[in-house]
Amino acid sequence: MAVKSILCIATLCIISISCSAKLPTEDRTVITWWQFWAEPYQKPVVKALIEEFERLHPRIKIEMTELTWSGGHDKIVASFASGRAPDVLELGSDWIYEFASRDVLADVSSEATKIKDDYLGWESCQGDSQTFGFPWMLGSRVIFYNKQLVTSDSIHTWDELLAEVKKAHKPSHGIYGFGNTKKEPHQLYKKVLPFFWSNGGDVLSPDKKTSVINSQENIEALEYYLKLCENGLLESQKNLDDKFTQGHIGFVFSGGWLIKKIADQNPGLNYGAILFPQNQKDRRSFSFFGGEYLVINKQSTKKDSAVEFIRFLIKAENALKLCNVSKVTQPAAKRVVNDSYYEDKPIEKILFEQLRLSRPSPVHSHWIKIENVIEDEIEYAIYKKKTARQALDDAHNRLQSILSTP
């Protein structure tokens, strides 16, 4: 009798689970989600994550829309302007404060506080004592080097880096010591800001109201960066990554996407990666980080379900599934550093370790304009049309004008 009762209960449970998993859409909470993981090799992972979430939460359905980085920003702007924005969005780190300042993002401070110590990257989604999103996938920049062109794999200081760049630079043989990014949107400033930060400089004052870009620390840092450029190749980031993959560049600043490119195009390349070097032994060095964040539409009426979905996506084990296929970013979850995933992936582990010593772009509603000025003036210096001091003085004046605009 007891056995029959247990079997009946088990059968009822199975029927209940099966029925709840097949709830019609009209009986479920529908969460709309816009995201950028649209490459063919990424799509199956995203689909599997949605299916797994819906299996665990049978009363929630996810309706996903793919965006592209080339047109996604404008589409998101239009969706908020028309009142048709989705419940959950993936935003690039540089965009968060732009939308937060328009008062279209939900304040998720109460939920974020519960998990704040478990994740990196909160700096990019906080402002005015509020939190407007959750860090999901973060990407830093490290220095990749070609072991066949570089004589030392122990580089910890700026002086050591410059010395090795000069040794590797043999342009008459088609070999370049350093790969420098020419001006292209959202690229050059990410290479230069780490030198500012690592030399004690910054772009804006702590209250974000004044430019400090022409400080002596920044002038010294830019002068050093220009020395690297004198021993290198000036190209787009894509072409630099191609040249490095082909074995023609000694050092290049790049991100995790380069790992995949090398694996696909030249798996035999003997290369390594190092953390951003120090200028002074008593001063910490910093690289740049950006990444993807998950935010909630302030007008959404389904915030609890939206948070549930976000908490699922940012879990270490789920974020690692995306990391495994893309290599572009690393999970924001701190605990992944000890995950077995990294045991045979030393360069990816260096990228994660660099996240702990990285900073994002300054949080400012006019940041896109600010970064354009920085790249503009630094390019003048790279082409020797201005000295480092002249370029940063001019950048300072232009930034002051932007900062004085409401």
C-alpha positions as CSV (number, residue, x, y, z in Angstrom):
1,M,0.0,0.0,0.0
2,A,2.8,2.4,1.0
3,V,4.6,1.6,-2.3
4,K,1.5,2.3,-4.3
5,S,1.0,5.6,-2.5
6,I,4.5,6.7,-3.3
7,L,4.1,5.7,-6.9
8,C,0.9,7.7,-7.2
9,I,2.5,10.7,-5.6
10,A,5.5,10.5,-7.9
11,T,3.2,10.1,-10.9
12,L,1.2,13.2,-9.9
13,C,4.4,15.2,-9.4
14,I,5.6,14.2,-12.9
15,I,2.3,15.2,-14.4
16,S,2.3,18.5,-12.5
17,I,5.8,19.4,-13.7
18,S,5.0,18.4,-17.2
19,C,1.8,20.4,-17.3
20,S,3.5,23.5,-15.8
21,A,6.3,23.3,-18.3
22,K,3.7,23.4,-21.1
23,L,1.7,26.3,-19.8
24,P,0.3,28.3,-22.7
25,T,1.9,31.7,-23.2
26,E,-1.1,33.6,-22.0
27,D,-0.8,31.9,-18.6
28,R,2.9,32.9,-18.2
29,T,4.7,36.1,-17.4
30,V,6.4,37.2,-20.6
31,I,9.7,39.0,-20.3
32,T,11.0,40.7,-23.4
33,W,14.8,40.8,-23.6
34,W,17.1,42.6,-26.2
35,Q,20.7,41.3,-26.4
36,F,23.8,41.4,-28.6
37,W,25.0,37.8,-28.6
38,A,24.1,37.3,-32.2
39,E,27.0,35.6,-33.8
40,P,26.2,32.2,-35.3
41,Y,28.4,30.4,-32.8
42,Q,26.9,32.3,-29.9
43,K,23.2,31.8,-30.7
44,P,22.9,28.1,-29.6
45,V,24.3,29.0,-26.2
46,V,21.9,31.9,-25.7
47,K,19.0,29.7,-26.8
48,A,20.1,26.9,-24.4
49,L,20.3,29.4,-21.5
50,I,16.7,30.6,-22.2
51,E,15.4,27.1,-22.4
52,E,17.1,26.1,-19.2
53,F,15.7,29.2,-17.4
54,E,12.2,28.5,-18.7
55,R,12.5,24.9,-17.5
56,L,13.4,26.1,-14.0
57,H,10.8,28.8,-14.1
58,P,7.8,27.4,-16.0
59,R,5.6,30.4,-15.3
60,I,8.0,32.8,-17.1
61,K,8.5,33.0,-20.8
62,I,11.5,34.9,-22.4
63,E,10.9,36.6,-25.7
64,M,14.4,37.5,-27.0
65,T,15.4,39.9,-29.7
66,E,18.9,40.1,-31.2
67,L,20.7,43.4,-31.7
68,T,23.9,44.4,-33.5
69,W,26.6,46.6,-32.1
70,S,26.5,48.7,-35.2
71,G,22.8,49.6,-34.9
72,G,21.7,48.5,-31.5
73,H,22.3,51.7,-29.6
74,D,20.0,53.7,-31.9
75,K,17.3,51.1,-31.8
76,I,17.3,51.2,-28.0
77,V,17.1,55.0,-28.0
78,A,14.1,54.8,-30.3
79,S,12.4,52.1,-28.2
80,F,12.5,54.3,-25.1
81,A,11.4,57.4,-27.0
82,S,8.4,55.5,-28.3
83,G,7.6,53.8,-25.0
84,R,8.2,50.4,-26.5
85,A,11.4,49.4,-24.7
86,P,11.7,45.8,-23.6
87,D,11.7,44.6,-19.9
88,V,15.4,43.7,-19.9
89,L,18.2,45.0,-22.0
90,E,21.9,44.3,-22.5
91,L,23.8,47.6,-22.5
92,G,27.5,48.3,-23.1
93,S,29.1,49.8,-20.0
94,D,29.6,53.2,-21.7
95,W,25.9,53.5,-22.3
96,I,24.5,52.9,-18.9
97,Y,24.8,56.4,-17.4
98,E,23.5,57.9,-20.7
99,F,20.2,56.0,-20.3
100,A,20.2,56.4,-16.5
101,S,20.4,60.2,-16.9
102,R,17.3,60.0,-19.1
103,D,15.5,58.4,-16.2
104,V,14.5,55.3,-18.2
105,L,16.3,52.6,-16.1
106,A,15.0,51.0,-13.0
107,D,17.0,51.5,-9.8
108,V,17.9,48.0,-8.7
109,S,19.9,49.0,-5.6
110,S,18.0,46.8,-3.2
111,E,18.6,43.6,-5.3
112,A,22.2,44.6,-6.2
113,T,23.2,45.0,-2.6
114,K,22.4,41.4,-1.9
115,I,25.1,40.2,-4.4
116,K,27.5,43.2,-4.6
117,D,30.4,41.4,-3.0
118,D,30.2,38.5,-5.4
119,Y,30.7,40.4,-8.7
120,L,33.2,42.8,-10.3
121,G,32.3,45.9,-12.3
122,W,29.7,47.8,-10.3
123,E,31.5,51.2,-11.0
124,S,29.9,51.4,-14.5
125,C,26.3,51.0,-13.3
126,Q,26.2,53.2,-10.3
127,G,25.5,56.9,-9.9
128,D,23.8,59.3,-7.5
129,S,23.7,56.6,-4.8
130,Q,21.7,54.3,-7.1
131,T,22.5,51.2,-9.1
132,F,21.0,50.9,-12.6
133,G,22.2,47.4,-13.7
134,F,24.0,44.2,-13.0
135,P,27.5,43.3,-14.3
136,W,27.3,40.3,-16.6
137,M,30.3,39.9,-18.9
138,L,33.4,42.1,-18.6
139,G,36.3,42.6,-20.9
140,S,39.7,44.0,-20.0
141,R,42.8,44.7,-22.1
142,V,46.1,42.9,-21.6
143,I,49.4,43.1,-23.5
144,F,49.8,40.2,-25.9
145,Y,53.3,39.4,-27.0
146,N,54.9,37.2,-29.6
147,K,57.4,34.9,-27.9
148,Q,59.4,34.5,-31.2
149,L,60.0,38.2,-31.4
150,V,60.4,39.1,-27.7
151,T,63.4,38.0,-25.8
152,S,61.9,38.3,-22.3
153,D,58.7,37.1,-20.8
154,S,59.3,38.9,-17.5
155,I,58.1,42.5,-18.2
156,H,56.8,44.4,-15.1
157,T,57.7,48.0,-15.7
158,W,57.3,50.7,-18.4
159,D,61.0,50.8,-19.0
160,E,61.2,47.0,-19.5
161,L,58.3,47.2,-22.0
162,L,59.8,50.0,-24.0
163,A,63.2,48.3,-24.2
164,E,61.6,45.0,-25.5
165,V,59.5,47.0,-28.0
166,K,62.6,48.6,-29.4
167,K,64.4,45.3,-29.7
168,A,61.5,43.7,-31.6
169,H,61.0,46.6,-34.0
170,K,62.5,45.7,-37.4
171,P,60.2,47.5,-39.9
172,S,62.6,46.7,-42.8
173,H,61.8,43.0,-42.2
174,G,58.0,43.7,-41.9
175,I,58.2,43.3,-38.1
176,Y,56.9,45.9,-35.7
177,G,57.6,46.3,-32.0
178,F,54.3,47.7,-31.0
179,G,50.8,47.8,-32.5
180,N,49.1,51.2,-32.0
181,T,45.5,51.9,-32.8
182,K,44.8,54.8,-35.1
183,K,41.7,56.9,-34.4
184,E,38.5,54.8,-34.7
185,P,35.5,55.0,-32.5
186,H,35.8,53.6,-29.0
187,Q,39.3,52.2,-29.5
188,L,42.3,54.6,-29.0
189,Y,41.2,56.0,-25.7
190,K,41.1,52.5,-24.2
191,K,44.8,52.2,-24.9
192,V,45.9,55.5,-23.5
193,L,43.8,55.9,-20.4
194,P,45.6,53.0,-18.6
195,F,48.8,54.9,-18.9
196,F,47.2,58.0,-17.4
197,W,45.7,56.0,-14.5
198,S,48.9,54.0,-13.9
199,N,50.8,57.3,-13.6
200,G,48.4,58.8,-11.1
201,G,46.4,60.8,-13.6
202,D,42.8,60.9,-14.6
203,V,40.4,62.6,-17.2
204,L,37.9,64.3,-14.9
205,S,37.9,65.6,-11.4
206,P,36.2,63.5,-8.7
207,D,33.0,65.5,-9.0
208,K,33.1,65.1,-12.9
209,K,32.7,68.8,-13.4
210,T,36.2,69.7,-14.4
211,S,38.8,68.4,-16.8
212,V,42.1,67.3,-15.4
213,I,43.4,65.7,-18.6
214,N,46.3,68.1,-19.0
215,S,47.9,67.2,-15.7
216,Q,51.6,66.7,-15.5
217,E,51.0,63.0,-14.8
218,N,49.1,62.6,-18.0
219,I,51.6,64.6,-20.1
220,E,54.4,62.2,-18.9
221,A,52.2,59.2,-19.6
222,L,51.4,60.4,-23.1
223,E,55.0,61.2,-23.8
224,Y,55.9,57.6,-22.9
225,Y,53.0,56.2,-25.1
226,L,54.3,58.2,-28.0
227,K,57.7,56.5,-27.6
228,L,56.0,53.1,-28.0
229,C,54.3,54.5,-31.1
230,E,57.6,55.5,-32.7
231,N,58.6,51.8,-32.6
232,G,55.4,50.4,-34.0
233,L,52.7,50.1,-36.6
234,L,49.7,52.5,-36.8
235,E,46.5,50.6,-37.9
236,S,42.9,49.8,-37.0
237,Q,42.4,47.4,-34.1
238,K,41.3,44.6,-36.5
239,N,44.3,45.0,-38.7
240,L,46.6,45.0,-35.7
241,D,45.1,41.8,-34.4
242,D,45.5,40.3,-37.9
243,K,49.2,41.4,-38.1
244,F,49.8,40.0,-34.6
245,T,48.1,36.7,-35.5
246,Q,50.3,36.5,-38.6
247,G,53.4,37.0,-36.4
248,H,54.4,40.5,-37.5
249,I,54.0,42.5,-34.2
250,G,55.9,42.0,-31.0
251,F,53.4,43.6,-28.6
252,V,49.7,44.6,-29.0
253,F,47.1,45.7,-26.5
254,S,44.0,43.7,-27.1
255,G,41.2,41.7,-25.6
256,G,39.9,38.2,-25.4
257,W,38.7,38.1,-28.9
258,L,42.3,37.8,-30.0
259,I,42.5,34.4,-28.4
260,K,39.7,33.1,-30.7
261,K,41.3,34.8,-33.8
262,I,44.6,33.1,-33.2
263,A,43.0,29.7,-32.5
264,D,41.0,30.0,-35.7
265,Q,43.7,31.4,-38.0
266,N,47.1,30.5,-36.6
267,P,46.9,28.0,-33.8
268,G,50.6,27.4,-33.9
269,L,51.6,30.9,-32.9
270,N,53.8,31.0,-29.8
271,Y,52.5,33.9,-27.8
272,G,51.7,35.0,-24.3
273,A,50.1,37.8,-22.3
274,I,51.1,40.0,-19.4
275,L,49.3,42.2,-17.0
276,F,49.6,46.0,-17.5
277,P,53.1,47.0,-16.3
278,Q,53.9,49.5,-13.5
279,N,55.6,52.9,-14.0
280,Q,56.7,53.1,-10.4
281,K,57.0,50.2,-8.0
282,D,54.9,51.9,-5.3
283,R,52.1,52.7,-7.6
284,R,49.4,50.3,-8.8
285,S,48.9,49.9,-12.6
286,F,45.5,49.7,-14.2
287,S,44.1,48.5,-17.4
288,F,40.8,49.4,-19.0
289,F,37.7,47.4,-18.7
290,G,34.3,47.6,-20.3
291,G,31.6,45.0,-20.8
292,E,28.0,44.1,-21.0
293,Y,25.4,44.8,-18.3
294,L,21.8,43.8,-17.8
295,V,19.4,46.6,-17.0
296,I,15.6,46.8,-16.4
297,N,13.2,49.2,-18.1
298,K,11.9,51.6,-15.4
299,Q,8.4,51.2,-17.0
300,S,8.4,47.4,-16.8
301,T,5.6,45.9,-14.7
302,K,7.4,42.6,-14.3
303,K,10.5,43.7,-12.4
304,D,10.5,40.7,-10.0
305,S,10.6,38.2,-12.9
306,A,13.1,40.4,-14.7
307,V,15.5,40.3,-11.7
308,E,15.0,36.5,-11.5
309,F,16.1,36.1,-15.1
310,I,19.1,38.4,-14.7
311,R,20.2,36.6,-11.6
312,F,20.2,33.4,-13.6
313,L,22.2,34.8,-16.5
314,I,24.9,36.3,-14.4
315,K,25.6,33.1,-12.4
316,A,29.2,32.0,-12.9
317,E,28.4,28.7,-14.5
318,N,26.0,30.3,-17.0
319,A,28.3,33.2,-17.9
320,L,31.2,30.7,-18.4
321,K,29.1,29.0,-21.2
322,L,29.2,32.3,-23.2
323,C,32.8,32.9,-22.3
324,N,33.8,29.5,-23.6
325,V,32.4,30.2,-27.1
326,S,33.3,33.8,-27.5
327,K,36.5,34.5,-25.5
328,V,35.7,38.2,-25.9
329,T,34.7,38.8,-22.2
330,Q,35.0,37.1,-18.8
331,P,32.2,36.6,-16.3
332,A,31.7,39.3,-13.7
333,A,31.3,36.7,-11.1
334,K,34.4,36.7,-8.8
335,R,34.3,33.0,-8.0
336,V,35.1,31.9,-11.5
337,V,38.8,32.6,-10.9
338,N,39.1,29.3,-9.1
339,D,36.9,27.4,-11.6
340,S,38.4,24.4,-13.4
341,Y,37.6,26.2,-16.7
342,Y,40.8,28.2,-16.4
343,E,43.1,25.2,-15.6
344,D,44.1,24.9,-19.3
345,K,43.5,28.5,-20.3
346,P,46.2,30.6,-18.8
347,I,45.8,33.6,-21.0
348,E,42.0,33.8,-20.3
349,K,42.9,33.6,-16.6
350,I,45.3,36.6,-17.0
351,L,42.4,38.5,-18.6
352,F,40.2,37.7,-15.6
353,E,43.0,38.7,-13.2
354,Q,43.5,42.0,-15.0
355,L,39.8,42.8,-14.4
356,R,40.7,43.1,-10.7
357,L,43.3,45.8,-11.7
358,S,41.2,47.7,-14.3
359,R,39.0,50.7,-14.4
360,P,36.1,51.7,-16.6
361,S,35.5,54.9,-18.5
362,P,34.5,57.8,-16.2
363,V,30.8,57.7,-15.6
364,H,29.4,60.8,-17.4
365,S,26.3,61.5,-19.5
366,H,28.5,63.2,-22.2
367,W,31.2,60.4,-22.2
368,I,30.8,59.6,-25.9
369,K,31.7,63.3,-26.7
370,I,34.5,63.2,-24.2
371,E,36.1,60.1,-25.6
372,N,35.9,61.5,-29.1
373,V,37.9,64.6,-28.0
374,I,40.5,62.5,-26.3
375,E,41.0,60.3,-29.4
376,D,41.1,63.4,-31.6
377,E,43.8,65.1,-29.7
378,I,45.9,62.0,-29.1
379,E,45.9,61.3,-32.8
380,Y,47.4,64.7,-33.4
381,A,50.2,63.8,-31.0
382,I,50.8,60.4,-32.6
383,Y,51.2,62.1,-36.0
384,K,53.5,64.7,-34.5
385,K,51.2,67.5,-35.3
386,K,51.2,68.5,-31.6
387,T,53.4,67.7,-28.6
388,A,51.9,65.7,-25.8
389,R,51.4,68.9,-23.8
390,Q,49.8,70.8,-26.6
391,A,47.4,67.9,-27.4
392,L,46.3,67.6,-23.8
393,D,46.0,71.3,-23.2
394,D,43.8,71.5,-26.3
395,A,41.8,68.5,-25.1
396,H,41.4,70.2,-21.7
397,N,39.9,73.3,-23.3
398,R,37.5,71.3,-25.5
399,L,36.4,69.1,-22.5
400,Q,35.7,72.2,-20.4
401,S,33.3,73.3,-23.1
402,I,31.5,70.0,-23.0
403,L,31.4,69.8,-19.2
404,S,29.8,73.3,-19.0
405,T,26.9,72.1,-21.2
406,P,23.9,70.9,-19.2
